[in-house]
Amino acid sequence: MTGTDPRSVPEFADVVAAAGRIAPHVRRTPVVRSEAFDARVGRSVFFKCENLQRGGAFKYRGALNAILPLAGRQDVRAVATHSSGNHGLAVTLAARVCGLRALIVVPRDASRAKVAAIERAGGELSFCEPGIAAREAALAALIERESAHVVHPFDDARVIAGQGTAALELAGEVSGLDVVCVPVGGGGLIGGTALAIKGALKGCTVIGAEPEEADDAARSFRSGVRQAAGNPRTIADGLRGSIGVLNFELLRRHADDVVTVSEREIVEAMRVVLEDLKLLVEPSSAVAVAALLSGRLPAAAKQVGIVLSGGNVDLTQCPFLRGERVG
């Protein structure tokens, strides 16, 4: 990209530029270790804790990178997006920094906790039916009614570059990583991570992880043709969208694999993270941890980086806290 066109494919230089742009506003989240977890998997694992980011997820990075340049523009009064929760909250918080309204389309099945967080932050909500097609249609209708600048949740070069800054920080702190694994939904995190890691660390593998019930990225990666997710049913609500056009291109160019995990493995990973790291992460975040725990990552990779993408959990719906069996 090396510019401001949200429709172009970003480059490593865009991730570096984004890191400088957003640095005054984001938290440089900690990279943590757990002796108990390392012993459990027989590897050295480094967790980048984006669950501790402002808004509770990595999404704040991409939203800021897209919205900060809009501050002070007389022709922009509002920003708009669609989201299952975390991106909507991130856009709302970033818009507040810039003095802009935030118009957020959310599906009716979105997490109640995430919807409530957007409302508390000042986002103006519109509801739609579940599914990426319904969300896109509702956003288009909203834009017709309101004069707002669109910040797409994942298929936007500015957003992708911003998301990559988490992995760039991880690479700056842990130079000997063999593999980095992140969850995949729309693909902003895997796209940005692949750019950052391949640009900053030689010989490090980048692997995406997604639910078996929402495996469009894995199917797309293997076939070489972008495939739709449809309307998948998975506990990982943030990963129900189809991989974006730009992110599929980045996946194809720079990532090494996409693996899948079961619903039961996702919930077990949430429990293990809480037990070993004393951190509560949301199901979407736990997908990357599940890939490691279930043996989906290369056995030869002894230094593992994982981005804990978010921690916005609806405790009333958390299966292992309720004693439910999943999958």
C-alpha positions as a Markdown table, in Angstrom:
| # | Residue | x | y | z |
|---|---|---|---|---|
| 1 | Met | 0.0 | 0.0 | 0.0 |
| 2 | Thr | 2.6 | 2.5 | 1.2 |
| 3 | Gly | -0.2 | 5.1 | 1.2 |
| 4 | Thr | -3.8 | 5.7 | 2.3 |
| 5 | Asp | -5.9 | 3.7 | -0.1 |
| 6 | Pro | -7.9 | 1.2 | 2.0 |
| 7 | Arg | -8.5 | -1.1 | -1.0 |
| 8 | Ser | -4.8 | -1.7 | -1.8 |
| 9 | Val | -2.7 | -4.6 | -0.4 |
| 10 | Pro | -0.6 | -3.3 | 2.5 |
| 11 | Glu | 3.1 | -3.9 | 2.8 |
| 12 | Phe | 5.6 | -4.3 | 5.7 |
| 13 | Ala | 6.4 | -0.6 | 5.6 |
| 14 | Asp | 2.7 | 0.1 | 6.3 |
| 15 | Val | 2.8 | -1.9 | 9.5 |
| 16 | Val | 6.0 | 0.0 | 10.6 |
| 17 | Ala | 4.3 | 3.3 | 9.8 |
| 18 | Ala | 1.1 | 2.3 | 11.6 |
| 19 | Ala | 3.2 | 1.4 | 14.7 |
| 20 | Gly | 4.5 | 4.9 | 14.9 |
| 21 | Arg | 1.1 | 6.5 | 14.2 |
| 22 | Ile | -0.8 | 4.7 | 16.9 |
| 23 | Ala | 1.9 | 4.4 | 19.6 |
| 24 | Pro | 0.7 | 7.4 | 21.6 |
| 25 | His | -2.7 | 5.9 | 22.0 |
| 26 | Val | -2.4 | 2.1 | 22.3 |
| 27 | Arg | -1.1 | 0.0 | 25.2 |
| 28 | Arg | 2.1 | -1.8 | 24.5 |
| 29 | Thr | 0.6 | -5.0 | 25.8 |
| 30 | Pro | 2.8 | -7.4 | 27.7 |
| 31 | Val | 4.4 | -10.6 | 26.4 |
| 32 | Val | 3.9 | -13.2 | 29.2 |
| 33 | Arg | 5.1 | -16.7 | 29.9 |
| 34 | Ser | 3.8 | -19.5 | 32.0 |
| 35 | Glu | 6.1 | -22.3 | 33.4 |
| 36 | Ala | 3.0 | -24.5 | 33.9 |
| 37 | Phe | 1.9 | -24.0 | 30.3 |
| 38 | Asp | 5.4 | -24.6 | 28.9 |
| 39 | Ala | 5.6 | -27.8 | 30.8 |
| 40 | Arg | 2.2 | -28.8 | 29.5 |
| 41 | Val | 3.2 | -28.5 | 25.9 |
| 42 | Gly | 6.9 | -29.1 | 26.1 |
| 43 | Arg | 7.8 | -25.8 | 24.4 |
| 44 | Ser | 8.6 | -22.2 | 25.2 |
| 45 | Val | 5.5 | -20.2 | 24.5 |
| 46 | Phe | 5.2 | -16.4 | 24.4 |
| 47 | Phe | 1.8 | -14.9 | 24.7 |
| 48 | Lys | 1.1 | -11.4 | 23.3 |
| 49 | Cys | -1.7 | -10.2 | 25.6 |
| 50 | Glu | -4.0 | -8.2 | 23.3 |
| 51 | Asn | -6.8 | -9.2 | 25.7 |
| 52 | Leu | -5.3 | -6.4 | 27.8 |
| 53 | Gln | -5.5 | -3.8 | 25.0 |
| 54 | Arg | -7.9 | -0.8 | 25.2 |
| 55 | Gly | -11.3 | -2.2 | 24.3 |
| 56 | Gly | -10.2 | -5.6 | 25.3 |
| 57 | Ala | -8.9 | -6.7 | 21.9 |
| 58 | Phe | -6.3 | -6.2 | 19.2 |
| 59 | Lys | -8.9 | -4.4 | 17.1 |
| 60 | Tyr | -8.2 | -1.0 | 18.6 |
| 61 | Arg | -4.9 | -1.0 | 16.7 |
| 62 | Gly | -6.4 | -1.2 | 13.3 |
| 63 | Ala | -9.3 | 1.1 | 14.0 |
| 64 | Leu | -6.9 | 3.8 | 15.3 |
| 65 | Asn | -4.7 | 3.5 | 12.3 |
| 66 | Ala | -7.6 | 4.0 | 10.0 |
| 67 | Ile | -9.4 | 6.8 | 11.9 |
| 68 | Leu | -6.5 | 9.0 | 13.3 |
| 69 | Pro | -5.8 | 10.5 | 9.9 |
| 70 | Leu | -9.4 | 11.6 | 9.7 |
| 71 | Ala | -9.2 | 13.8 | 12.7 |
| 72 | Gly | -9.7 | 17.5 | 11.8 |
| 73 | Arg | -11.1 | 16.8 | 8.3 |
| 74 | Gln | -14.0 | 19.0 | 7.7 |
| 75 | Asp | -15.7 | 16.5 | 5.4 |
| 76 | Val | -15.8 | 13.7 | 8.0 |
| 77 | Arg | -18.2 | 13.9 | 10.9 |
| 78 | Ala | -18.8 | 10.2 | 11.5 |
| 79 | Val | -17.3 | 6.8 | 10.9 |
| 80 | Ala | -19.3 | 3.6 | 10.3 |
| 81 | Thr | -18.7 | -0.2 | 10.3 |
| 82 | His | -20.3 | -3.5 | 10.9 |
| 83 | Ser | -19.0 | -5.8 | 13.6 |
| 84 | Ser | -19.7 | -8.8 | 15.8 |
| 85 | Gly | -18.5 | -6.7 | 18.7 |
| 86 | Asn | -14.8 | -6.1 | 19.2 |
| 87 | His | -14.2 | -4.0 | 16.0 |
| 88 | Gly | -17.4 | -2.0 | 16.8 |
| 89 | Leu | -16.0 | -1.1 | 20.2 |
| 90 | Ala | -12.6 | -0.3 | 18.8 |
| 91 | Val | -14.1 | 2.0 | 16.2 |
| 92 | Thr | -16.2 | 3.7 | 18.8 |
| 93 | Leu | -13.2 | 4.3 | 21.1 |
| 94 | Ala | -11.0 | 5.5 | 18.2 |
| 95 | Ala | -13.7 | 7.8 | 16.9 |
| 96 | Arg | -14.0 | 9.3 | 20.4 |
| 97 | Val | -10.3 | 10.1 | 20.4 |
| 98 | Cys | -10.8 | 12.0 | 17.1 |
| 99 | Gly | -14.1 | 13.7 | 18.1 |
| 100 | Leu | -16.2 | 11.7 | 15.6 |
| 101 | Arg | -19.5 | 9.9 | 15.8 |
| 102 | Ala | -19.4 | 6.1 | 15.6 |
| 103 | Leu | -22.2 | 4.3 | 13.7 |
| 104 | Ile | -22.1 | 0.5 | 14.3 |
| 105 | Val | -24.1 | -2.2 | 12.6 |
| 106 | Val | -24.2 | -5.4 | 14.7 |
| 107 | Pro | -25.9 | -8.8 | 14.1 |
| 108 | Arg | -28.8 | -9.7 | 16.4 |
| 109 | Asp | -26.9 | -12.7 | 17.7 |
| 110 | Ala | -23.9 | -10.6 | 18.8 |
| 111 | Ser | -22.6 | -11.1 | 22.4 |
| 112 | Arg | -24.7 | -9.1 | 24.8 |
| 113 | Ala | -21.5 | -8.1 | 26.7 |
| 114 | Lys | -19.9 | -6.7 | 23.6 |
| 115 | Val | -23.0 | -4.8 | 22.5 |
| 116 | Ala | -23.3 | -3.3 | 26.0 |
| 117 | Ala | -19.7 | -2.2 | 25.8 |
| 118 | Ile | -20.2 | -0.4 | 22.5 |
| 119 | Glu | -23.2 | 1.4 | 24.0 |
| 120 | Arg | -21.3 | 2.4 | 27.1 |
| 121 | Ala | -18.5 | 3.8 | 24.9 |
| 122 | Gly | -21.0 | 6.0 | 23.0 |
| 123 | Gly | -21.4 | 4.0 | 19.8 |
| 124 | Glu | -24.7 | 4.4 | 17.9 |
| 125 | Leu | -26.1 | 0.9 | 17.2 |
| 126 | Ser | -28.1 | -0.5 | 14.3 |
| 127 | Phe | -29.1 | -4.2 | 14.4 |
| 128 | Cys | -29.3 | -6.6 | 11.5 |
| 129 | Glu | -29.7 | -10.3 | 10.8 |
| 130 | Pro | -26.7 | -12.7 | 11.4 |
| 131 | Gly | -24.3 | -13.4 | 8.5 |
| 132 | Ile | -21.8 | -11.3 | 6.6 |
| 133 | Ala | -24.1 | -10.6 | 3.7 |
| 134 | Ala | -26.8 | -9.1 | 6.0 |
| 135 | Arg | -24.1 | -7.1 | 7.8 |
| 136 | Glu | -22.7 | -5.7 | 4.6 |
| 137 | Ala | -26.2 | -4.8 | 3.3 |
| 138 | Ala | -27.2 | -3.1 | 6.6 |
| 139 | Leu | -24.0 | -1.1 | 6.5 |
| 140 | Ala | -24.6 | 0.0 | 2.9 |
| 141 | Ala | -28.1 | 1.1 | 3.8 |
| 142 | Leu | -26.8 | 3.0 | 6.8 |
| 143 | Ile | -24.2 | 4.9 | 4.6 |
| 144 | Glu | -27.0 | 5.9 | 2.3 |
| 145 | Arg | -28.8 | 7.5 | 5.3 |
| 146 | Glu | -25.8 | 9.0 | 7.0 |
| 147 | Ser | -22.7 | 10.8 | 5.7 |
| 148 | Ala | -20.0 | 8.6 | 7.3 |
| 149 | His | -16.6 | 7.3 | 6.5 |
| 150 | Val | -16.5 | 3.5 | 6.3 |
| 151 | Val | -13.9 | 1.6 | 8.3 |
| 152 | His | -14.3 | -2.1 | 7.2 |
| 153 | Pro | -13.7 | -4.5 | 10.1 |
| 154 | Phe | -11.0 | -6.5 | 8.2 |
| 155 | Asp | -10.8 | -5.9 | 4.4 |
| 156 | Asp | -9.2 | -2.4 | 4.8 |
| 157 | Ala | -5.4 | -1.9 | 4.2 |
| 158 | Arg | -5.2 | 0.6 | 7.0 |
| 159 | Val | -6.9 | -1.8 | 9.5 |
| 160 | Ile | -4.7 | -4.7 | 8.4 |
| 161 | Ala | -1.5 | -2.6 | 8.9 |
| 162 | Gly | -2.7 | -1.6 | 12.3 |
| 163 | Gln | -3.5 | -5.1 | 13.4 |
| 164 | Gly | 0.0 | -6.2 | 12.3 |
| 165 | Thr | 1.6 | -3.9 | 15.0 |
| 166 | Ala | 0.9 | -6.4 | 17.7 |
| 167 | Ala | 3.0 | -9.0 | 16.0 |
| 168 | Leu | 5.7 | -6.4 | 15.2 |
| 169 | Glu | 5.9 | -5.7 | 19.0 |
| 170 | Leu | 6.1 | -9.4 | 19.7 |
| 171 | Ala | 8.9 | -9.8 | 17.1 |
| 172 | Gly | 10.8 | -6.9 | 18.7 |
| 173 | Glu | 10.7 | -8.6 | 22.1 |
| 174 | Val | 11.3 | -12.3 | 21.2 |
| 175 | Ser | 13.7 | -12.6 | 18.2 |
| 176 | Gly | 14.1 | -16.4 | 18.2 |
| 177 | Leu | 10.5 | -17.4 | 17.4 |
| 178 | Asp | 10.0 | -20.5 | 15.3 |
| 179 | Val | 6.3 | -20.0 | 14.7 |
| 180 | Val | 3.6 | -17.4 | 15.4 |
| 181 | Cys | -0.1 | -18.6 | 15.5 |
| 182 | Val | -3.1 | -16.3 | 15.5 |
| 183 | Pro | -6.9 | -16.8 | 15.1 |
| 184 | Val | -8.5 | -16.2 | 11.7 |
| 185 | Gly | -11.9 | -14.8 | 11.0 |
| 186 | Gly | -12.1 | -12.0 | 8.4 |
| 187 | Gly | -8.3 | -12.2 | 8.3 |
| 188 | Gly | -7.1 | -8.8 | 9.5 |
| 189 | Leu | -5.0 | -10.2 | 12.2 |
| 190 | Ile | -3.4 | -13.0 | 10.1 |
| 191 | Gly | -2.8 | -10.6 | 7.2 |
| 192 | Gly | -1.1 | -8.0 | 9.4 |
| 193 | Thr | 0.8 | -10.7 | 11.4 |
| 194 | Ala | 2.1 | -12.4 | 8.3 |
| 195 | Leu | 3.4 | -9.0 | 7.0 |
| 196 | Ala | 5.0 | -8.1 | 10.3 |
| 197 | Ile | 6.6 | -11.5 | 11.1 |
| 198 | Lys | 7.9 | -12.1 | 7.6 |
| 199 | Gly | 9.3 | -8.6 | 7.5 |
| 200 | Ala | 10.9 | -8.7 | 10.9 |
| 201 | Leu | 12.0 | -12.3 | 11.6 |
| 202 | Lys | 13.8 | -14.5 | 9.2 |
| 203 | Gly | 12.7 | -18.2 | 9.1 |
| 204 | Cys | 9.7 | -17.8 | 11.3 |
| 205 | Thr | 6.5 | -19.6 | 10.3 |
| 206 | Val | 3.1 | -18.0 | 10.4 |
| 207 | Ile | 0.0 | -20.2 | 11.0 |
| 208 | Gly | -3.6 | -19.2 | 11.2 |
| 209 | Ala | -6.1 | -21.1 | 13.3 |
| 210 | Glu | -9.9 | -21.2 | 13.0 |
| 211 | Pro | -12.9 | -23.3 | 14.1 |
| 212 | Glu | -13.8 | -26.4 | 12.2 |
| 213 | Glu | -17.3 | -24.9 | 12.0 |
| 214 | Ala | -16.0 | -21.8 | 10.3 |
| 215 | Asp | -13.1 | -23.1 | 8.2 |
| 216 | Asp | -13.4 | -20.9 | 5.1 |
| 217 | Ala | -9.8 | -19.6 | 5.4 |
| 218 | Ala | -8.4 | -23.2 | 5.6 |
| 219 | Arg | -10.4 | -24.2 | 2.6 |
| 220 | Ser | -9.4 | -21.1 | 0.7 |
| 221 | Phe | -5.7 | -21.6 | 1.6 |
| 222 | Arg | -5.7 | -25.2 | 0.4 |
| 223 | Ser | -7.7 | -24.6 | -2.8 |
| 224 | Gly | -6.0 | -21.3 | -3.8 |
| 225 | Val | -9.5 | -19.8 | -4.3 |
| 226 | Arg | -11.2 | -17.6 | -1.7 |
| 227 | Gln | -14.3 | -19.3 | -0.3 |
| 228 | Ala | -17.2 | -18.0 | 1.7 |
| 229 | Ala | -18.0 | -19.0 | 5.3 |
| 230 | Gly | -21.8 | -18.8 | 4.9 |
| 231 | Asn | -23.4 | -18.5 | 8.3 |
| 232 | Pro | -21.3 | -20.8 | 10.6 |
| 233 | Arg | -22.3 | -21.8 | 14.1 |
| 234 | Thr | -19.3 | -21.6 | 16.4 |
| 235 | Ile | -18.7 | -20.4 | 19.9 |
| 236 | Ala | -15.9 | -18.3 | 18.5 |
| 237 | Asp | -18.3 | -15.4 | 17.5 |
| 238 | Gly | -15.5 | -13.2 | 16.3 |
| 239 | Leu | -14.4 | -15.7 | 13.7 |
| 240 | Arg | -17.7 | -16.3 | 11.9 |
| 241 | Gly | -17.0 | -14.0 | 9.0 |
| 242 | Ser | -15.5 | -14.9 | 5.6 |
| 243 | Ile | -11.8 | -14.0 | 5.0 |
| 244 | Gly | -11.5 | -10.7 | 3.1 |
| 245 | Val | -10.2 | -10.2 | -0.4 |
| 246 | Leu | -7.0 | -8.3 | 0.7 |
| 247 | Asn | -6.4 | -10.7 | 3.6 |
| 248 | Phe | -6.7 | -13.8 | 1.4 |
| 249 | Glu | -4.1 | -12.3 | -0.9 |
| 250 | Leu | -1.8 | -11.7 | 2.1 |
| 251 | Leu | -2.6 | -15.2 | 3.4 |
| 252 | Arg | -1.7 | -16.7 | 0.0 |
| 253 | Arg | 1.6 | -14.7 | -0.2 |
| 254 | His | 2.9 | -14.8 | 3.3 |
| 255 | Ala | 1.3 | -17.3 | 5.6 |
| 256 | Asp | 2.5 | -21.0 | 5.9 |
| 257 | Asp | -0.7 | -22.8 | 6.9 |
| 258 | Val | -4.2 | -22.6 | 8.4 |
| 259 | Val | -5.3 | -25.3 | 10.8 |
| 260 | Thr | -8.7 | -26.0 | 12.4 |
| 261 | Val | -9.8 | -26.9 | 15.9 |
| 262 | Ser | -13.1 | -28.3 | 17.3 |
| 263 | Glu | -15.5 | -26.5 | 19.6 |
| 264 | Arg | -14.5 | -28.7 | 22.5 |
| 265 | Glu | -10.9 | -27.9 | 21.9 |
| 266 | Ile | -11.7 | -24.1 | 21.9 |
| 267 | Val | -13.4 | -24.3 | 25.3 |
| 268 | Glu | -10.6 | -26.5 | 26.8 |
| 269 | Ala | -8.1 | -23.9 | 25.6 |
| 270 | Met | -10.0 | -21.1 | 27.4 |
| 271 | Arg | -9.9 | -23.2 | 30.6 |
| 272 | Val | -6.2 | -23.9 | 30.3 |
| 273 | Val | -5.3 | -20.3 | 29.7 |
| 274 | Leu | -7.3 | -19.3 | 32.8 |
| 275 | Glu | -5.7 | -22.1 | 34.9 |
| 276 | Asp | -2.1 | -21.6 | 33.7 |
| 277 | Leu | -1.8 | -17.9 | 32.9 |
| 278 | Lys | -4.6 | -16.6 | 35.1 |
| 279 | Leu | -6.1 | -14.8 | 32.1 |
| 280 | Leu | -9.6 | -15.0 | 30.8 |
| 281 | Val | -9.8 | -14.9 | 27.0 |
| 282 | Glu | -12.7 | -15.1 | 24.7 |
| 283 | Pro | -13.4 | -18.2 | 22.5 |
| 284 | Ser | -12.0 | -16.5 | 19.4 |
| 285 | Ser | -8.7 | -15.8 | 21.1 |
| 286 | Ala | -8.5 | -19.4 | 22.5 |
| 287 | Val | -8.6 | -20.8 | 19.0 |
| 288 | Ala | -4.8 | -20.2 | 18.5 |
| 289 | Val | -4.1 | -21.7 | 21.9 |
| 290 | Ala | -6.2 | -24.7 | 21.0 |
| 291 | Ala | -4.2 | -25.3 | 17.8 |
| 292 | Leu | -1.0 | -25.6 | 20.0 |
| 293 | Leu | -2.7 | -27.8 | 22.7 |
| 294 | Ser | -4.1 | -30.2 | 20.1 |
| 295 | Gly | -0.9 | -30.7 | 18.3 |
| 296 | Arg | -1.8 | -28.8 | 15.1 |
| 297 | Leu | 1.5 | -26.7 | 15.1 |
| 298 | Pro | 4.8 | -28.1 | 13.8 |
| 299 | Ala | 6.5 | -30.4 | 16.3 |
| 300 | Ala | 9.9 | -28.9 | 15.5 |
| 301 | Ala | 8.8 | -25.4 | 16.5 |
| 302 | Lys | 10.1 | -25.0 | 20.1 |
| 303 | Gln | 9.7 | -21.2 | 20.4 |
| 304 | Val | 6.1 | -20.4 | 19.9 |
| 305 | Gly | 4.4 | -17.0 | 19.8 |
| 306 | Ile | 0.6 | -16.7 | 20.2 |
| 307 | Val | -1.4 | -13.5 | 20.0 |
| 308 | Leu | -4.2 | -13.6 | 22.6 |
| 309 | Ser | -6.5 | -11.6 | 20.5 |
| 310 | Gly | -9.2 | -10.6 | 22.9 |
| 311 | Gly | -10.7 | -11.0 | 26.4 |
| 312 | Asn | -14.3 | -9.7 | 26.0 |
| 313 | Val | -16.2 | -12.6 | 27.6 |
| 314 | Asp | -19.8 | -12.8 | 28.4 |
| 315 | Leu | -19.4 | -14.7 | 31.7 |
| 316 | Thr | -23.1 | -15.7 | 31.7 |
| 317 | Gln | -22.5 | -17.6 | 28.5 |
| 318 | Cys | -19.0 | -19.1 | 29.3 |
| 319 | Pro | -19.4 | -22.9 | 29.0 |
| 320 | Phe | -16.7 | -24.1 | 31.4 |
| 321 | Leu | -17.9 | -21.7 | 34.1 |
| 322 | Arg | -21.4 | -23.0 | 33.6 |
| 323 | Gly | -20.3 | -26.6 | 33.7 |
| 324 | Glu | -21.5 | -27.3 | 30.1 |
| 325 | Arg | -20.1 | -29.7 | 27.6 |
| 326 | Val | -19.4 | -28.4 | 24.1 |
| 327 | Gly | -18.8 | -30.3 | 20.9 |
